[in-house]
Amino acid sequence: MEKRELTCIMCPLGCQLTVTIDGEIITVTGNNCKRGEIFGKEEVTCPMRIVTSSVKTEKGVRACKTSKPVPKSMIFEVMKEIEKLRLKNAKFGEVVIKNVLNTGADIVITANE
């Protein structure tokens, strides 16, 4: 049996979680909501993160992010895909890479000029 101590990042409460792994069974304690339980289980099996970055355009750079979390292990690969972009222009809300690296997440512009 293995125990891991985590701080939940799903809301501002920052619950202190204890995740117990006993073979295939994962239990989470210390959470004040269901999101904490989901986060704890996900964090020990396949951690996920939103990626934020910037995209180069002819007019400068525009902030962007993934539309949903991607596996933490793929963050640097996602960043390399974003780095390849050279856009003429980019508008708030525009999808500039659809389904980046088959993660199901899009790269979306999050700021105007």
Secondary structure by P-SEA (a helix, b strand, c coil): cbbbbbbbcccccccbbbbbbcccbbbbcccccaaaaaaaaaaacbbbbbbbbcccccccbbbbbbcccccccaaaaaaaaaaaccccccccccccccccccccccccccccc
